[in-house]
Amino acid sequence: MTFHLKNYQSQLAQLVALPSVSCGIPSWDMPNLPVIELLANWFNDAGFKTQIIPLAQSGKANLIATLGSGDGGLVLAGHSDTVPYDANRWQSDPFKLEEKDGKLFGLGATDMKGFFPVIMAAVEPFLNAPLKHPLIILATADEESSMSGARALADSGKPNARYAVIGEPTELVPIRMHKGIMMEAIRIRGHAGHSSNPALGKSALDAMNQVMNELIILRNDLQLKYRNPGFAVQTPTLNLGCIHGGDGANRICGECELHFDLRLLPGMDNEELRTAIQNRLTPIAETSGTDIVFSSLFEGVEPFNEPAESELVKVCEALTGHASESVAFATEAPFMQQLGMQTVVLGPGSINQAHQPDEFISIDQLEPAVKIVQELIRKFCVN
């Protein structure tokens, strides 16, 4: 195999040049359709059948590109969006790919636009070869915010394949587990009044103090009940992230809101935990005379666990020379599993360079990544 770095750089430069920030803050959020259309043109020119699937949000879409036909096969998946950026903290233009010291700098270079040119290089030897099982490329929307792209695919029941590899930056180490994530909000509505007489109001802050104490007790209970030595942080976590309430020292607080997140281990269920939280906290509303309103800041991602003995895990371990590991960050892997696929997260670049200024992907990761993807195609689509 001959890896052409100039071709890779040219393709990644085109992807980086198309802003595709996804964010829950509307002023930051951008369409990803230009990236999807560019990828569709590349794969269409290579002989893939391409399908652009619009989402409910304007300017948002997924791409499914298929080479070959039949059952089974391999999905190579990646997201087309990036996180927001602070241009003042970049040493170069975030949307202009720059090579320096064996690294390619640009927004999304490692997380994870850089995976798509790896796929383009890897598929070249197979474009005119008969495939026993299809090769399917996925490019999704909004992984960095709501995961609406992956959710839409799971809801639609497609694509149908047997194996899926998500090319998130793992430094080419196969990942078979990650924690789930929930981000929740609790709003307490009391009654404001003059602070000189507590009977004139119902303090939302007093009630929130009870809520926070109960959440800390819940956190301790969960950490006693659940443990997985396959993770660096072996227990579930619950972080009280931010709180806002009240408007003056001399007024009884009429309203208070808390945001918190939970990271669940495989074997735990997001919806069950939401119910447990509500059951614990609802009595506080009754005893304090306040209203407690529960809401989710986003839909959440379930924990991911691909069995260590699954065929895909074993193949990826053999190809990379690394035992499979776990990571702390969430991915689209649970949605691929919902579609019935054995799933592994495996790609070039390091998560340490993601979500920060001067994001880069190391050039020395690229050719090994292409070789690994080629062997996956050969194993699951050709042989």
C-alpha positions in Angstrom: 0.0 0.0 0.0 1.2 3.5 -0.9 -0.2 6.2 1.4 -0.3 9.6 -0.3 -0.1 12.2 2.4 -0.7 15.1 0.0 -4.1 13.5 -1.0 -5.0 13.1 2.6 -4.0 16.7 3.4 -6.0 18.1 0.5 -9.1 16.2 1.5 -8.8 17.1 5.2 -8.2 20.8 4.3 -11.4 20.8 2.4 -13.3 19.4 5.3 -11.8 21.7 7.9 -12.5 24.7 5.7 -16.3 24.0 6.0 -17.5 25.2 9.4 -19.9 22.7 11.0 -20.1 23.6 14.7 -23.0 21.9 16.6 -24.0 23.4 19.9 -27.0 23.7 22.2 -26.6 27.5 22.1 -28.4 28.6 18.9 -26.0 31.5 18.1 -23.1 28.9 17.8 -25.0 26.1 16.0 -24.3 25.7 12.3 -25.5 23.4 9.4 -23.4 20.4 8.6 -25.0 19.9 5.2 -22.0 21.4 3.2 -19.7 18.8 4.8 -22.2 16.0 4.1 -22.5 17.1 0.4 -18.7 17.2 0.0 -18.4 13.7 1.4 -21.3 12.4 -0.7 -19.5 13.8 -3.9 -16.3 12.0 -2.9 -17.9 8.6 -2.3 -20.2 8.9 -5.2 -17.2 9.6 -7.5 -15.6 6.5 -6.0 -18.5 4.3 -7.0 -20.5 4.2 -3.8 -24.3 4.6 -3.7 -24.9 7.7 -1.6 -28.0 8.8 0.3 -28.2 12.1 2.1 -30.9 12.0 4.8 -32.1 15.3 6.0 -32.9 15.7 9.7 -35.7 17.7 11.3 -33.4 20.6 12.0 -32.8 22.8 9.0 -29.4 22.3 7.4 -28.7 19.1 9.2 -28.2 15.7 7.5 -26.7 12.3 7.7 -24.9 10.4 4.9 -25.1 6.7 4.1 -22.6 5.6 1.4 -22.7 2.0 0.3 -20.3 -0.1 -1.8 -21.5 -3.6 -2.7 -24.7 -5.3 -1.6 -26.1 -8.1 0.4 -26.3 -8.8 4.1 -23.8 -8.4 6.9 -20.9 -6.2 6.1 -19.0 -3.4 7.8 -19.9 0.1 8.8 -17.2 2.8 9.1 -18.8 5.7 11.0 -17.9 9.2 12.0 -19.5 12.5 12.9 -19.3 15.6 10.6 -19.6 18.3 13.2 -17.2 20.0 15.6 -17.4 21.7 18.9 -17.4 25.6 19.2 -14.0 27.3 19.1 -12.3 30.4 20.4 -10.3 31.9 17.5 -8.4 34.2 19.8 -6.8 31.2 21.5 -5.7 29.6 18.2 -2.2 30.2 16.9 -3.5 29.6 13.4 -6.8 29.9 11.5 -9.0 27.1 12.8 -10.5 26.6 9.3 -7.2 26.5 7.4 -5.3 23.3 7.7 -1.7 23.9 8.7 1.2 21.3 8.8 3.8 21.8 11.5 6.2 19.5 13.4 4.6 16.3 12.0 1.1 17.5 12.9 -1.9 18.7 11.0 -3.7 21.6 12.8 -7.3 22.5 12.2 -10.7 22.5 13.9 -12.0 18.9 13.7 -8.7 17.5 12.4 -8.7 14.8 15.1 -12.3 14.9 16.3 -13.2 13.7 13.9 -13.1 15.0 10.3 -9.6 13.4 9.9 -11.2 9.9 9.8 -12.9 10.4 6.5 -9.8 10.9 4.4 -8.4 7.7 6.1 -11.4 5.9 4.8 -11.0 7.4 1.3 -7.4 6.2 1.2 -8.3 2.7 2.6 -11.0 1.9 0.1 -8.9 2.5 -3.0 -7.8 -1.1 -3.5 -11.4 -2.4 -3.1 -13.3 -0.1 -5.5 -13.1 -2.6 -8.4 -12.9 -5.8 -6.3 -16.0 -7.9 -5.7 -17.3 -7.6 -2.2 -19.0 -10.5 -0.5 -20.6 -8.2 2.0 -21.2 -4.4 1.8 -19.0 -1.6 3.0 -21.1 1.2 4.5 -19.8 4.7 5.4 -21.8 6.8 7.8 -21.4 10.5 8.4 -23.6 11.9 11.1 -24.8 15.3 12.4 -24.7 16.8 15.9 -22.6 14.2 17.8 -21.1 17.0 19.8 -24.4 18.3 21.1 -27.6 16.2 20.9 -26.5 13.2 18.9 -29.6 13.7 16.8 -28.0 12.2 13.7 -27.2 8.9 15.4 -30.6 8.9 17.1 -32.3 9.3 13.8 -30.4 6.4 12.3 -31.3 4.2 15.3 -35.0 5.2 15.0 -35.0 4.4 11.3 -33.5 1.0 11.8 -30.7 1.5 9.2 -28.2 0.8 8.1 -28.2 -3.0 8.4 -24.8 -4.5 8.9 -23.0 -6.9 11.3 -20.0 -4.8 12.4 -19.4 -1.1 13.1 -16.2 0.8 13.7 -16.5 4.4 14.9 -13.3 6.3 14.1 -13.2 8.6 17.1 -9.6 9.5 18.2 -8.3 6.6 20.3 -4.7 6.6 19.2 -5.5 3.4 17.3 -6.4 1.5 20.5 -9.7 -0.4 20.3 -12.3 0.8 22.8 -15.1 -1.6 23.8 -16.6 0.3 26.8 -17.5 3.8 27.8 -19.7 5.3 30.4 -23.2 6.7 29.6 -24.0 10.4 30.3 -27.0 12.2 31.6 -27.3 16.0 32.0 -30.2 17.0 34.2 -31.9 20.2 35.5 -33.9 20.7 38.7 -35.9 23.9 39.1 -37.5 24.7 42.4 -40.3 27.2 42.6 -40.9 28.7 46.0 -42.4 32.0 47.0 -40.5 35.2 47.4 -41.0 37.5 50.5 -39.3 39.9 52.9 -36.4 38.2 54.6 -37.3 39.6 58.0 -40.1 37.1 58.3 -39.6 33.5 57.0 -43.4 33.0 57.2 -43.9 35.5 54.3 -42.4 33.0 51.7 -41.1 29.6 50.8 -37.4 29.5 50.2 -36.4 27.7 47.0 -32.8 27.8 48.2 -33.6 26.0 51.4 -35.4 23.3 49.5 -32.5 23.1 47.0 -30.1 22.5 49.9 -32.1 19.4 50.8 -32.1 18.4 47.1 -28.3 18.7 46.9 -27.8 16.7 50.1 -30.1 14.0 48.8 -28.2 13.9 45.5 -24.9 13.5 47.3 -26.4 10.6 49.3 -27.6 9.1 46.0 -24.1 9.4 44.6 -22.6 7.6 47.6 -25.2 4.9 47.3 -24.5 4.4 43.6 -20.8 4.2 44.1 -21.2 1.5 46.8 -23.5 -0.5 44.5 -21.7 -0.2 41.1 -18.0 -0.7 40.3 -16.2 -1.7 37.1 -12.4 -2.2 37.3 -12.2 -1.7 33.5 -12.5 2.1 33.9 -9.9 4.5 35.3 -12.7 6.0 37.5 -14.3 2.7 38.5 -17.6 4.0 39.9 -20.4 6.1 38.5 -20.0 9.8 39.1 -22.5 12.6 39.8 -21.3 16.2 39.5 -23.2 19.2 40.8 -22.2 21.6 38.0 -23.9 24.9 38.5 -26.6 26.6 40.5 -28.6 29.9 40.1 -31.2 31.3 42.4 -32.4 34.3 44.3 -32.0 38.0 43.6 -30.9 39.6 46.9 -29.7 38.9 50.4 -32.8 40.5 51.9 -35.4 38.5 49.9 -36.6 35.0 50.4 -35.4 33.1 47.3 -38.4 32.4 45.1 -36.7 30.3 42.4 -33.6 28.2 42.1 -32.2 25.9 39.4 -29.4 23.3 39.6 -27.7 21.6 36.7 -25.8 18.3 37.2 -24.4 15.4 35.2 -24.1 11.7 35.8 -21.7 9.2 34.2 -23.2 5.7 34.3 -21.4 2.4 34.1 -22.4 -0.4 31.7 -25.3 -2.2 33.2 -27.0 0.9 34.5 -29.9 2.5 32.7 -30.5 6.3 32.2 -34.3 6.2 32.5 -34.3 4.0 35.6 -31.9 6.5 37.3 -34.1 9.4 36.3 -37.1 7.7 37.9 -35.0 7.0 41.0 -34.0 10.6 41.3 -37.6 11.8 41.0 -38.7 9.3 43.6 -36.1 10.6 46.1 -36.7 14.3 45.6 -40.4 14.6 45.2 -41.0 14.3 49.0 -38.8 17.4 49.5 -41.4 19.4 47.5 -44.1 18.2 49.7 -42.4 18.9 53.0 -41.0 22.3 51.9 -44.2 23.5 50.2 -42.4 24.2 46.9 -42.7 22.9 43.4 -39.9 20.8 41.9 -39.7 20.6 38.1 -37.4 17.9 36.6 -36.0 18.2 33.0 -33.2 16.8 30.9 -30.7 19.2 29.4 -30.3 16.6 26.5 -31.6 13.1 25.9 -28.5 11.4 27.2 -26.4 8.6 26.0 -26.6 5.0 27.4 -23.4 3.3 28.6 -21.5 1.2 25.9 -20.2 -2.3 26.4 -19.1 -4.6 23.6 -18.3 -8.0 25.1 -14.6 -8.8 25.3 -15.2 -12.1 23.4 -17.0 -10.6 20.5 -15.5 -11.3 17.1 -15.0 -7.6 16.2 -13.1 -6.9 19.5 -10.8 -9.8 18.9 -10.1 -8.8 15.3 -9.4 -5.2 16.3 -7.1 -6.3 19.1 -5.1 -8.5 16.7 -4.8 -5.8 14.0 -3.7 -3.1 16.4 -1.6 -5.2 18.8 -3.5 -3.5 21.7 -5.8 -5.0 24.2 -9.2 -3.3 24.1 -9.8 -0.6 26.7 -12.4 1.8 28.1 -12.7 5.6 27.8 -14.5 8.3 29.8 -16.1 10.1 26.9 -19.3 9.1 25.3 -19.7 8.2 21.6 -22.4 7.1 19.1 -21.5 3.4 19.8 -24.7 2.7 21.8 -26.8 3.7 18.8 -24.8 1.4 16.5 -25.5 -1.4 18.9 -29.2 -0.6 18.8 -29.0 -1.3 15.1 -27.8 -4.8 16.0 -24.1 -4.4 15.2 -21.0 -5.5 17.0 -19.3 -2.1 17.7 -15.8 -0.9 18.5 -14.5 2.7 18.7 -11.1 2.9 17.0 -9.4 5.7 15.1 -6.4 7.9 14.6 -5.5 10.9 16.8 -5.8 11.5 20.5 -8.8 12.7 22.5 -6.2 14.9 24.4 -6.1 17.2 21.4 -9.9 17.4 21.0 -12.1 20.2 22.2 -9.3 22.7 22.6 -7.4 25.4 20.7 -4.7 24.3 18.2 -6.4 20.9 17.7 -4.2 18.6 15.6 -3.8 15.0 14.3 -0.4 13.5 14.2 0.8 12.5 10.7 2.4 9.3 12.1 -1.0 7.9 13.0 -2.4 8.2 9.5 -0.7 5.4 7.5 -1.2 2.8 10.3 -4.9 3.8 10.5 -5.3 3.3 6.7 -3.7 -0.2 7.0 -6.0 -1.2 9.9 -9.1 0.0 8.1 -8.0 -1.9 4.9 -7.6 -5.1 6.9 -11.1 -4.6 8.5 -12.6 -4.2 5.0 -10.7 -7.3 3.8 -11.8 -9.3 6.8 -15.5 -8.4 6.9 -16.4 -7.4 3.3 -14.0 -9.4 1.0 -13.2 -12.6 2.8 
